[in-house]
Amino acid sequence: MMKRGEISLKEYILIVEDEIEIQSILKELLLDAGYQVDTASDGLEGITAFRQKTYDLILLDLMLPKIDGYAVCEMIRKESEVPVLMITALDEEDDQVKGFEVLADDYITKPFSLKLVLKRVEALLRRRGSVVDEGEKQVFCYREIQLDITGMQVHVSGKEVALTKLELDLLHLFMRNQGRVFTRDELLNLVWGYDYTGYEKAVNIHIMNLRRKLGVDYIEAVRGVGYRFAKKD
């Protein structure tokens, strides 16, 4: 019988990476961790593989031959909500923002720690498989925002807003804790699911994107501390 916390052998991961050495390292890492892994070496191969099998997570490089990672992610998002972890040598904030705009779930830059890659993968898979407790409140409302946890939907002034799973989790955390200040480390632990203080920039970028998508700014920055959702009316 599988113990709590062990990795299910049923989880399939697709690696789309054109650098063969990195592709091989990532494949070996994930196979050793108990995952089942397929690989693709360019964007076209990646899309073809994605359409041939149901994956639990996709590791996607941005700088790919034939079709770049941004376009691949856009195509995937038209058909699936599978978690996408982008991997790239690009470290500029604009590149990261663009990755999140095409609804990637997380972002890691080269060179990277293999331990960190595993943490990100495990965290994304946990979030994908998490379910809301039946006794927990299912719908949260604040002024023009309505968050339906069961339906995984957000409406602002009656219009549906497309958010990633991570953005939904962020909004859920904030809306059920209105007025509470969360440090970036706390947000990484509670929403991302891992403890890695060096990745605080990801918190800032995701919150910036969340504010932009909602079109209303109820997530307040608390200087030198972190963020909080507007206090209850």
N, C-alpha and C positions, 0 to 999 in steps of 0.2 A: 504493500500500500504506500502511495506517495506521501511523504511528510510535507507538512505545511512549509512553504517557502521554496520547495524544490521546483525545478523547471520542467514543464510539461514537454514530452517528446513530440507532441503534436504541433508545436509552434514552428511555422515555416517563415524563414526570413529570406528576402531577396537582396543581394548586394549588387548594385549597379555602379561599377568603378572601372575606369579604363586603365589605370596603372596596375599592371598584373601583380607586382610585388605586394602592393597594398591590398589588392583584392584577395590574394592568397593568405596574407596575414589575418585579415578580418574573417575569412572563411574558416581558417583553422581555429581562431579564437572562439567563434560561435559554435562550431562543431564540438569543441572540447567542453563548452558550457552546456551541451545537451540539445542545442537547436538543430533543426534541419535546414539546410542552406542551399540555395541556388545562386548562380552568378550570371551577370551580363556585363559585357565590356564596352557597350556604347548605349546611347539613349534609345535607339531603335530596338536593339535586343532587349533592353529593359522593359519597354512598353509591350513587346511581344510576349515576354515571360510573364509579366503582370496579368495579361489577358488570358493566359493559358492555365493559370493556377490561382487559387485563393491563398494569399499570404497574410501573415499576422503582423508583419512589419517590413518596411523597405528602407535599406541604407542606400542613400542616393548621393553620388558625387555631382557637383554642379558643372564642372568643366568637362563635358563629355563630347565625344565625336558624334557626328550626324544630327543628334538632337540634344540640346543642352539640358541640364538638370532642372532649370526653371520650367521649360516647356514640358518636360516629362512629368513634373509634379502637377502642372496644370491639367494635363491629360488624365492623370490618375485621379485627381480630385473631381473630375466630371463623372467618374464612374464608381468611386469608392472613398470610404473614410479611413482606410488602412493607415496606421501611423507611418509618417515619413520622417526619418532622421537624415538631415542633409549633412554631407561631409565635404569639405572643400579647403583649398589653400587660401581662399579669399578671406581676409580678416577685417575688411572695411565694414563699418556699421551699415552703410547703404546696401551692401551685398546681403547682409543678414536680414535687413528690413525687407528687401525684395524677396528673399526666400520665404519669410513668414507671410508676405502678401499673397503668395501662391499657395498658402495654407499648409506649409510644412509644419510639423509638430515640434521639432527641435533642430538644433544646429550645432555642429562641432567642427572646429578648424584643425587643419594639419599644421604641424605635427601634433598628434594626440596621444594620450595615455590609453593603453588597451584596457586598463581597469576602468577608466572613465567611460569608454565606449560601452562596456558591459553594464555599467550603472545606468547609462542613458537608455539602453535597450530594455533592461529589466523594468525601469520606471515607466517607459511608454507602454510596455505590455501589461503592466499592472493597471495603469489608467484605462487601457482599452477594455480590460476584463472586469473592471470594478462595476458594481451595481449599487444602486441606492437602496438603503434599508427601507423596507415597506412602511415602517413607522415614522420615517423621516418626512418632513414637509416636502411636497413635490413641486410646488409652484411658488416662486418668489417674485414679489412686485415692489418696485420703487419708482414712484412718479410714472414716467412713460415707459419704463423698462419692465418687461415680464419675462421671467426665466422659468421654463418648464423643464425640470430635470428628467422626468420620465420620457418625454418626447425629444429631449436633447435639442430644444429650440429656444431661440431668443427673439422677442419682438420689441421693437422700439416704436412707440406711437402707432401700433398696429401693424407695422411692416417687419417681416422676418429679416433677421440679420444673420449672415453665414459666419459662424465662428469655428475655429478648430476645437478639438476635444480639450486641449490644454487651455485655450482661452475660455471655454465654458467652465472648466474647473476653477480657473482664477476668478471669474465672475461669481460663481457659486459660493466660493469661499468668502469673497468680499460681501456679497449680499446677505449671507446668513450671519455675518459678524460686523454689521454696520457700526462705524465709529471706532472699531478696534484697529490699532496700528500694528502692522506686520512688518518685521524687518525683511530685507531681501533674503537673508539666510533662512528665515522661517518659511518664506514663500517657496524657496527651492526645496525645502524638506517636505512641505505639506502638499505642494502641487506637482513639482517636477519629480519628487520622490527620491532625491539623493542629496547628500551633504557635500557641497562643493562651492566654497565661498568665492573661488576665482571666476565663477560663471555668473556673477551678479549682473553683468551687462545684458544677459538674456532676459532677466526679469524686466529691466528697463525697456527693452525693445518690445517684448510681448505686451506690456502695459500700454506703451505708446500705440501699438497696433489696435489693442482692445478699445482704447479711447476713440481712436479714429473711426473704427467700424461702428461703434455705438452712436457716434455723432453727438454724444452728450458727455460731459466731463464730471462724473461724480467720484472718480478715483483720484484722491488727493495725495500729492507727494508731501511727506513730512521730512523736512530738511534734516539730513544727518542721521535719519532713522530708517525710513522705508515708505510704506504706502498705507492708506486706509480708504474705505468707502465712505461716502458722505454719511453723516450722522442721521439717525432716524428723524423724520419730520415731527 
